[in-house]
Amino acid sequence: MKDHEVVEAFVAHLAANGYTGLSVDKWPERENRKSPDIEAIAGPFAIEHTSIDTLPNQRGKSDWFMRAVGGVEKELPIPPYRLNIILDYDAVTTGQNWAGIRNALKAWVIEDCPKLPNGHHTLENLPGIPFRLRVTKQSDRPPRIIFSRISPEDESLPDRIRQQLGSKIEKLAPYQKSGLITVLLIESDDIALMNEVKMLDAIRSTYPQGLPPDIDRIWYLDTSIPAEMEFRDFTELVKEKRAYLVLIQKGYLAEII
């Protein structure tokens, strides 16, 4: 989603939850041509938005993956078995022949997979495919082809949050001094690797002493399903260092003790 769409959705959420009639009054970033500025002013709020990748360069690597592999399963006939094909997270990279990889994957699925025994397989050095595949074939499951990637271990999220939010906080600081309520809106559209508990834990690790100076409120926005955007006010959870999280169902934050 574009920045202004995210901000407008957030302001509409506030308007529907206690701030009746709230709307965006100004778009400072569009109006200020001399220096970086915040996204929006809505009533008493100065709002700055940013999106955070779950993993370093996630958007770039996801784009590479989609160019080489994305949608390949839709270009293939459905086989009479379930075929799960898993790539390493860093398997697809620049400098590879992505169109050639797509063709090689399709040829391998059509020509070789029917001869593959049921079970788990690690396959390397396949013609035209410059990375290994972890493949599971199951004839006793509903027919389908699924391509996916392994999520790597990564502990850099708090450091990346600190670096990325630094410039955002600098832009908000003058607005707090002017008497507005400064709001930092943190977005993730990653349905597979991110949830509100993981993001909250990373923010709390980034700011163990509570809210950073110049920030009055922190909100988390999940846009992984644009038609069902979810908003969560993290402010008190970041301020209260002793809050304990009770996780119920799928790892989402259910209540605070």
Residue frames as qw, qx, qy, qz and C-alpha x, y, z in Angstrom:
[[0.000, 0.887, 0.461, 0.000, 0.00, 0.00, 0.00],
 [0.343, 0.587, -0.049, 0.732, 1.10, 3.58, -0.62],
 [0.270, -0.047, -0.538, 0.797, 2.03, 5.75, 2.36],
 [0.301, -0.094, 0.057, -0.947, -0.95, 8.07, 2.05],
 [0.685, -0.201, -0.542, -0.443, -3.34, 5.09, 1.80],
 [0.578, -0.171, -0.699, 0.385, -1.95, 3.64, 5.02],
 [0.084, -0.035, -0.371, 0.924, -2.23, 6.97, 6.83],
 [0.467, -0.144, -0.219, -0.844, -5.77, 7.55, 5.58],
 [0.702, -0.226, -0.655, -0.164, -6.80, 4.07, 6.75],
 [0.441, -0.140, -0.624, 0.630, -5.27, 4.75, 10.17],
 [0.131, -0.025, 0.170, -0.976, -7.02, 8.11, 10.53],
 [0.611, -0.192, -0.431, -0.635, -10.31, 6.47, 9.51],
 [0.633, -0.207, -0.722, 0.189, -9.72, 3.86, 12.22],
 [0.202, -0.112, -0.479, 0.847, -9.23, 6.58, 14.83],
 [0.337, -0.097, -0.130, -0.927, -12.32, 8.40, 13.58],
 [0.702, -0.219, -0.542, -0.407, -14.36, 5.23, 14.07],
 [0.727, -0.301, -0.546, 0.287, -12.92, 4.64, 17.54],
 [0.456, -0.638, -0.359, 0.506, -13.33, 7.72, 19.65],
 [0.200, -0.399, 0.153, 0.881, -12.20, 10.57, 17.40],
 [0.420, 0.655, 0.628, -0.012, -15.42, 11.27, 15.51],
 [0.316, 0.939, 0.112, -0.081, -14.95, 13.47, 12.47],
 [0.441, -0.636, 0.449, 0.446, -11.16, 13.13, 12.44],
 [0.781, 0.581, 0.176, 0.148, -9.58, 13.53, 9.00],
 [0.662, -0.054, 0.118, 0.738, -6.26, 14.48, 7.50],
 [0.025, 0.930, 0.181, -0.319, -5.83, 18.27, 7.62],
 [0.190, 0.865, -0.412, -0.215, -2.39, 18.57, 6.07],
 [0.961, 0.127, 0.057, 0.238, 0.20, 16.51, 4.20],
 [0.245, -0.890, 0.263, 0.281, 3.45, 18.25, 5.28],
 [0.627, -0.212, 0.602, 0.446, 5.68, 15.91, 3.30],
 [0.488, 0.581, 0.535, 0.373, 3.97, 16.99, 0.08],
 [0.041, 0.977, 0.186, 0.094, 3.97, 20.68, 0.96],
 [0.399, -0.824, 0.320, 0.245, 7.50, 21.01, 2.36],
 [0.820, 0.548, -0.071, 0.151, 9.96, 21.01, -0.54],
 [0.100, 0.847, -0.438, 0.283, 12.91, 22.24, 1.53],
 [0.075, -0.425, 0.841, -0.326, 13.45, 19.41, 4.03],
 [0.355, -0.170, -0.915, -0.093, 12.11, 15.97, 5.03],
 [0.404, -0.214, 0.262, -0.850, 8.79, 16.18, 6.82],
 [0.374, 0.075, 0.862, -0.333, 6.11, 13.99, 8.37],
 [0.086, 0.297, 0.851, 0.424, 3.32, 12.37, 6.42],
 [0.237, -0.612, -0.549, -0.517, 0.21, 13.93, 7.93],
 [0.076, -0.022, 0.520, -0.851, -1.46, 16.12, 10.52],
 [0.394, -0.432, -0.696, -0.417, -4.94, 15.01, 11.57],
 [0.537, -0.777, -0.250, -0.213, -6.59, 17.02, 14.32],
 [0.441, -0.841, 0.308, -0.056, -4.27, 16.84, 17.36],
 [0.884, -0.172, 0.375, 0.219, -2.03, 14.17, 15.80],
 [0.248, 0.761, -0.524, -0.291, 1.25, 14.47, 13.91],
 [0.935, 0.027, 0.342, -0.094, 1.65, 11.16, 12.08],
 [0.195, 0.653, -0.682, -0.268, 4.71, 9.53, 10.55],
 [0.957, 0.081, 0.175, -0.219, 4.52, 6.11, 8.90],
 [0.125, 0.601, -0.767, -0.187, 7.15, 3.52, 8.05],
 [0.967, 0.034, -0.112, -0.228, 7.13, -0.10, 6.97],
 [0.344, -0.632, 0.693, -0.042, 9.55, -2.62, 8.44],
 [0.716, 0.285, -0.608, -0.189, 10.93, -5.68, 6.66],
 [0.898, -0.417, 0.082, -0.116, 10.94, -8.82, 8.81],
 [0.847, -0.146, 0.245, 0.449, 14.31, -9.77, 7.31],
 [0.182, -0.615, 0.287, 0.711, 17.11, -7.66, 5.77],
 [0.182, 0.324, -0.572, -0.731, 16.36, -6.65, 2.16],
 [0.439, 0.231, 0.844, -0.204, 13.20, -8.75, 2.33],
 [0.538, 0.678, 0.221, -0.449, 11.31, -6.82, -0.32],
 [0.273, 0.670, -0.579, -0.375, 14.18, -7.10, -2.79],
 [0.110, -0.224, 0.967, 0.050, 14.64, -10.80, -2.23],
 [0.497, 0.391, 0.691, -0.352, 10.91, -11.42, -2.40],
 [0.498, 0.713, -0.099, -0.484, 10.82, -9.63, -5.75],
 [0.153, 0.506, -0.808, -0.261, 13.64, -11.82, -7.06],
 [0.314, 0.044, 0.933, -0.169, 11.83, -14.94, -5.83],
 [0.546, 0.558, 0.438, -0.446, 8.60, -13.88, -7.54],
 [0.407, 0.696, -0.378, -0.455, 10.38, -13.18, -10.83],
 [0.144, 0.392, -0.897, -0.144, 12.02, -16.60, -10.87],
 [0.064, -0.105, -0.984, 0.131, 9.45, -18.79, -9.14],
 [0.317, 0.272, 0.457, -0.785, 6.27, -16.83, -8.37],
 [0.670, 0.394, 0.080, -0.625, 3.19, -18.30, -10.02],
 [0.172, 0.357, -0.866, -0.305, 5.00, -21.23, -11.62],
 [0.254, 0.142, 0.927, -0.238, 2.48, -23.61, -10.06],
 [0.496, 0.567, 0.335, -0.566, -0.33, -21.84, -11.98],
 [0.421, 0.617, -0.473, -0.467, 1.45, -22.52, -15.26],
 [0.064, 0.258, -0.963, -0.044, 1.59, -26.27, -14.64],
 [0.680, -0.236, -0.530, -0.448, -1.01, -29.04, -14.88],
 [0.577, -0.514, 0.434, -0.463, -2.14, -30.28, -11.47],
 [0.356, 0.274, -0.893, -0.027, -0.47, -33.63, -10.80],
 [0.758, -0.369, -0.434, -0.317, -2.25, -36.53, -9.04],
 [0.713, -0.291, -0.432, 0.469, -0.25, -35.89, -5.82],
 [0.238, -0.969, -0.030, 0.058, 0.79, -33.14, -3.41],
 [0.741, 0.276, -0.082, 0.607, 4.16, -31.60, -4.29],
 [0.318, -0.936, -0.023, 0.146, 5.84, -29.24, -1.82],
 [0.718, 0.387, -0.051, 0.577, 8.94, -27.56, -3.22],
 [0.411, -0.888, -0.068, 0.194, 10.99, -25.52, -0.73],
 [0.579, 0.604, -0.162, 0.523, 13.87, -23.20, -1.62],
 [0.524, -0.317, -0.315, 0.724, 16.47, -21.73, 0.70],
 [0.008, 0.881, 0.300, -0.366, 15.65, -18.10, 1.49],
 [0.069, -0.763, 0.346, 0.541, 18.71, -16.82, -0.40],
 [0.685, 0.132, 0.659, 0.281, 18.43, -19.27, -3.31],
 [0.444, 0.734, 0.388, 0.337, 17.22, -16.74, -5.87],
 [0.365, -0.664, 0.026, 0.652, 19.60, -13.85, -6.38],
 [0.378, 0.846, -0.128, -0.354, 20.70, -11.30, -8.97],
 [0.016, 0.595, -0.740, -0.313, 22.81, -12.49, -11.88],
 [0.433, 0.090, 0.897, 0.002, 20.74, -15.63, -12.41],
 [0.217, -0.047, -0.622, -0.751, 18.70, -16.33, -15.52],
 [0.405, 0.105, 0.608, -0.675, 15.27, -16.07, -13.88],
 [0.726, 0.331, -0.144, -0.585, 13.32, -16.86, -17.06],
 [0.528, 0.337, -0.777, -0.070, 15.55, -19.89, -17.62],
 [0.077, -0.112, 0.853, -0.504, 14.96, -21.02, -14.03],
 [0.622, 0.190, 0.296, -0.699, 11.18, -20.82, -14.51],
 [0.742, 0.364, -0.407, -0.389, 11.39, -22.95, -17.64],
 [0.351, 0.311, -0.865, 0.181, 13.72, -25.46, -15.97],
 [0.306, -0.041, 0.716, -0.626, 11.43, -25.78, -12.94],
 [0.733, 0.263, 0.090, -0.621, 8.39, -26.38, -15.14],
 [0.660, 0.390, -0.613, -0.192, 10.24, -28.98, -17.22],
 [0.129, 0.256, -0.886, 0.364, 11.47, -30.76, -14.09],
 [0.498, 0.055, 0.551, -0.668, 7.99, -30.90, -12.52],
 [0.779, 0.343, -0.083, -0.519, 6.41, -32.24, -15.72],
 [0.696, 0.438, -0.562, -0.087, 9.12, -34.68, -16.78],
 [0.369, 0.314, -0.789, 0.377, 10.84, -35.86, -13.61],
 [0.376, -0.256, 0.517, -0.725, 8.43, -35.52, -10.70],
 [0.874, -0.013, -0.131, -0.469, 6.13, -38.33, -11.86],
 [0.805, 0.201, -0.534, 0.162, 9.11, -40.70, -11.44],
 [0.023, 0.486, -0.578, 0.655, 10.02, -39.34, -8.01],
 [0.442, -0.295, -0.837, 0.133, 9.13, -41.69, -5.11],
 [0.431, -0.806, -0.249, -0.320, 6.84, -40.48, -2.34],
 [0.730, -0.465, -0.212, 0.455, 8.64, -38.93, 0.62],
 [0.140, -0.952, 0.098, 0.254, 11.20, -36.21, 1.33],
 [0.810, 0.282, 0.163, 0.487, 14.05, -35.44, -1.05],
 [0.169, -0.844, 0.165, 0.482, 16.92, -32.95, -1.21],
 [0.766, 0.458, 0.338, 0.301, 17.86, -32.40, -4.83],
 [0.189, -0.786, 0.245, 0.536, 20.88, -30.53, -6.16],
 [0.172, -0.364, 0.675, 0.618, 22.47, -29.89, -9.54],
 [0.540, 0.543, 0.637, -0.090, 19.19, -30.12, -11.43],
 [0.439, 0.255, 0.440, 0.741, 19.58, -28.89, -15.04],
 [0.036, 0.587, 0.298, 0.752, 19.01, -25.15, -15.28],
 [0.539, -0.783, -0.215, -0.224, 18.27, -24.76, -11.55],
 [0.442, 0.524, -0.474, 0.553, 21.26, -23.18, -9.73],
 [0.305, -0.421, 0.553, -0.652, 20.12, -24.05, -6.20],
 [0.101, -0.048, -0.988, 0.106, 18.93, -27.03, -4.22],
 [0.577, -0.291, -0.249, -0.721, 15.32, -27.99, -3.77],
 [0.173, -0.042, 0.888, -0.425, 13.76, -29.69, -0.76],
 [0.528, -0.021, -0.485, -0.697, 10.86, -31.65, -2.17],
 [0.361, 0.027, 0.838, -0.408, 8.08, -33.61, -0.51],
 [0.451, 0.016, -0.617, -0.644, 5.84, -35.78, -2.69],
 [0.319, 0.059, 0.796, -0.512, 2.66, -37.22, -1.14],
 [0.247, -0.110, -0.760, -0.590, 0.29, -39.27, -3.25],
 [0.261, -0.477, -0.828, 0.139, -2.12, -39.66, -0.34],
 [0.057, -0.534, -0.316, 0.782, -2.83, -35.91, -0.08],
 [0.455, 0.791, 0.359, -0.197, -5.05, -33.66, -2.21],
 [0.680, 0.336, 0.259, 0.599, -3.30, -32.75, -5.48],
 [0.020, -0.997, -0.048, 0.050, -1.46, -29.46, -5.43],
 [0.701, 0.273, -0.135, 0.645, 1.91, -27.85, -6.19],
 [0.341, -0.933, -0.102, 0.046, 3.30, -25.49, -3.55],
 [0.603, 0.408, -0.230, 0.646, 6.48, -23.41, -3.81],
 [0.446, -0.888, -0.087, -0.068, 7.82, -21.81, -0.62],
 [0.416, 0.618, -0.464, 0.479, 10.99, -20.60, 1.08],
 [0.686, -0.362, -0.498, 0.387, 12.68, -21.47, 4.37],
 [0.173, -0.947, -0.001, -0.270, 12.70, -18.59, 6.83],
 [0.621, 0.301, -0.482, 0.540, 16.27, -17.99, 8.06],
 [0.541, -0.629, -0.379, 0.411, 17.25, -17.22, 11.62],
 [0.288, 0.570, 0.036, 0.768, 17.72, -13.48, 12.05],
 [0.446, -0.613, -0.470, 0.451, 18.31, -11.35, 15.13],
 [0.325, 0.062, 0.107, 0.938, 18.84, -8.02, 13.38],
 [0.079, -0.717, -0.585, -0.371, 15.25, -6.73, 13.60],
 [0.368, -0.829, -0.280, 0.314, 15.71, -4.53, 16.73],
 [0.423, -0.392, 0.240, 0.781, 18.86, -2.92, 15.27],
 [0.181, 0.309, 0.597, 0.718, 17.15, -2.31, 11.94],
 [0.183, -0.817, -0.539, -0.094, 14.16, -0.80, 13.74],
 [0.415, -0.709, -0.091, 0.562, 16.46, 1.56, 15.66],
 [0.340, -0.162, 0.417, 0.828, 18.23, 2.68, 12.49],
 [0.067, 0.459, 0.670, 0.579, 15.05, 3.08, 10.45],
 [0.247, -0.816, -0.523, -0.010, 13.03, 4.88, 13.10],
 [0.462, -0.399, -0.109, 0.784, 15.77, 7.36, 13.96],
 [0.100, 0.079, 0.339, 0.932, 15.05, 9.63, 11.00],
 [0.284, -0.580, -0.650, -0.401, 11.30, 9.26, 11.52],
 [0.471, -0.660, -0.447, 0.377, 11.59, 10.39, 15.14],
 [0.334, -0.216, 0.065, 0.915, 13.69, 13.40, 14.09],
 [0.070, -0.329, -0.495, -0.801, 10.88, 14.53, 11.79],
 [0.430, -0.646, -0.607, -0.170, 8.28, 14.20, 14.54],
 [0.489, -0.295, -0.422, 0.704, 10.25, 16.05, 17.24],
 [0.025, 0.073, 0.016, 0.997, 9.35, 19.63, 16.18],
 [0.457, -0.395, -0.500, -0.620, 5.66, 18.73, 16.12],
 [0.602, -0.464, -0.600, 0.248, 5.76, 17.45, 19.69],
 [0.327, -0.186, -0.239, 0.895, 7.37, 20.72, 20.74],
 [0.176, -0.184, -0.264, -0.930, 4.53, 22.59, 19.01],
 [0.467, -0.043, 0.494, -0.732, 1.98, 20.74, 21.15],
 [0.777, 0.157, -0.361, -0.491, 0.79, 18.02, 18.79],
 [0.813, -0.266, 0.499, -0.140, 0.56, 14.36, 19.77],
 [0.262, 0.579, -0.696, -0.333, 3.26, 12.55, 17.82],
 [0.898, 0.051, 0.355, -0.254, 2.32, 9.17, 16.38],
 [0.042, 0.489, -0.808, -0.327, 4.70, 6.65, 14.86],
 [0.872, 0.205, 0.174, -0.410, 2.80, 4.18, 12.68],
 [0.157, -0.457, 0.848, 0.215, 4.75, 0.98, 12.00],
 [0.821, 0.297, -0.033, -0.487, 3.46, -1.22, 9.19],
 [0.255, -0.294, 0.895, 0.217, 4.13, -4.81, 8.15],
 [0.741, 0.291, -0.152, -0.585, 2.58, -6.58, 5.18],
 [0.276, 0.353, -0.894, -0.020, 4.35, -9.88, 5.87],
 [0.818, -0.229, -0.048, -0.525, 1.69, -12.53, 6.47],
 [0.895, 0.096, -0.431, 0.070, 4.17, -15.40, 6.70],
 [0.647, 0.124, -0.467, 0.589, 6.96, -14.21, 8.99],
 [0.043, 0.209, -0.333, 0.919, 5.54, -11.36, 11.09],
 [0.376, -0.655, -0.632, -0.175, 2.80, -10.92, 13.68],
 [0.196, -0.864, 0.013, -0.464, 2.05, -8.32, 16.33],
 [0.804, -0.582, 0.063, 0.102, 3.77, -10.24, 19.12],
 [0.795, 0.078, 0.122, 0.589, 7.03, -10.50, 17.18],
 [0.259, 0.681, 0.090, 0.679, 6.93, -6.83, 16.25],
 [0.467, -0.835, -0.012, -0.289, 6.11, -5.73, 19.80],
 [0.865, -0.393, 0.073, 0.302, 8.96, -7.83, 21.19],
 [0.651, 0.297, 0.114, 0.689, 11.39, -6.25, 18.70],
 [0.010, -0.796, -0.076, -0.600, 10.23, -2.71, 19.53],
 [0.666, -0.738, 0.018, -0.105, 10.53, -3.38, 23.27],
 [0.854, -0.153, 0.096, 0.489, 14.04, -4.73, 22.70],
 [0.437, 0.548, 0.124, 0.702, 14.87, -1.62, 20.69],
 [0.140, -0.611, 0.130, -0.768, 13.54, 0.75, 23.38],
 [0.557, -0.239, -0.755, 0.249, 13.93, -1.10, 26.71],
 [0.144, -0.166, -0.447, 0.867, 13.45, 2.14, 28.68],
 [0.272, 0.650, 0.577, -0.412, 10.03, 2.79, 27.15],
 [0.485, 0.815, 0.301, 0.095, 8.88, 5.17, 24.45],
 [0.586, 0.109, 0.062, 0.801, 11.71, 7.04, 22.76],
 [0.060, -0.546, -0.193, 0.813, 11.82, 10.81, 23.32],
 [0.205, 0.294, -0.327, -0.875, 9.66, 12.86, 20.94],
 [0.376, -0.146, -0.806, -0.433, 7.19, 9.98, 20.46],
 [0.471, -0.178, 0.385, -0.773, 3.84, 10.04, 22.25],
 [0.835, 0.103, 0.395, -0.369, 2.24, 7.00, 20.67],
 [0.026, 0.349, -0.855, -0.382, 3.31, 3.94, 18.70],
 [0.806, 0.230, 0.264, -0.478, 0.82, 1.99, 16.61],
 [0.280, -0.202, 0.876, 0.338, 1.29, -1.25, 14.67],
 [0.668, 0.429, 0.020, -0.608, -0.56, -1.82, 11.43],
 [0.485, -0.060, 0.845, 0.216, -0.84, -5.24, 9.75],
 [0.517, 0.544, -0.123, -0.649, -1.58, -4.79, 6.03],
 [0.221, -0.208, 0.918, 0.257, -0.86, -8.37, 4.97],
 [0.166, 0.512, 0.818, 0.202, -4.55, -8.64, 4.00],
 [0.058, 0.115, 0.073, 0.989, -5.45, -5.14, 2.71],
 [0.443, -0.443, -0.470, -0.622, -9.18, -5.77, 2.99],
 [0.737, -0.578, -0.351, -0.027, -8.77, -6.75, 6.66],
 [0.329, 0.550, -0.405, 0.652, -6.18, -4.32, 8.02],
 [0.678, -0.576, -0.434, 0.144, -5.53, -4.67, 11.73],
 [0.092, 0.739, -0.251, 0.618, -4.48, -1.83, 14.05],
 [0.746, -0.452, -0.420, 0.250, -2.90, -2.23, 17.48],
 [0.102, -0.911, 0.189, -0.352, -1.94, 0.55, 19.89],
 [0.808, 0.042, -0.431, 0.401, 1.46, -0.45, 21.27],
 [0.019, 0.757, -0.221, 0.614, 1.94, 2.70, 23.36],
 [0.638, -0.614, 0.281, -0.370, 1.24, 1.38, 26.86],
 [0.994, -0.039, 0.026, 0.099, 2.89, -1.95, 26.07],
 [0.634, 0.479, -0.216, 0.568, 6.14, -0.21, 25.15],
 [0.160, -0.721, 0.262, -0.621, 5.92, 2.18, 28.12],
 [0.771, -0.478, 0.273, -0.321, 5.23, -0.55, 30.66],
 [0.281, 0.565, -0.776, -0.002, 8.44, -2.54, 30.92],
 [0.258, -0.175, 0.894, -0.323, 6.93, -5.17, 33.21],
 [0.760, 0.212, 0.027, -0.613, 3.95, -6.09, 31.05],
 [0.367, -0.165, 0.909, 0.109, 3.68, -9.81, 30.43],
 [0.511, 0.238, -0.435, -0.702, 2.23, -11.15, 27.23],
 [0.608, 0.064, 0.756, -0.235, -0.26, -13.98, 27.29],
 [0.250, 0.321, -0.642, -0.650, -0.28, -15.58, 23.86],
 [0.592, 0.230, 0.707, -0.310, -3.38, -17.41, 22.72],
 [0.699, 0.558, 0.447, -0.020, -4.05, -18.90, 19.29],
 [0.674, 0.614, 0.153, 0.381, -1.49, -18.48, 16.56],
 [0.597, -0.084, -0.129, 0.787, 0.86, -16.36, 18.65],
 [0.019, 0.655, 0.206, 0.726, -1.22, -13.21, 18.66],
 [0.059, 0.122, -0.528, 0.838, -1.37, -10.90, 21.64],
 [0.349, -0.509, -0.746, -0.251, -4.52, -11.76, 23.57],
 [0.420, -0.862, -0.228, -0.166, -4.34, -9.89, 26.85],
 [0.306, 0.539, -0.479, 0.622, -2.01, -8.04, 29.17],
 [0.639, -0.485, -0.558, 0.213, -1.75, -9.19, 32.79]]
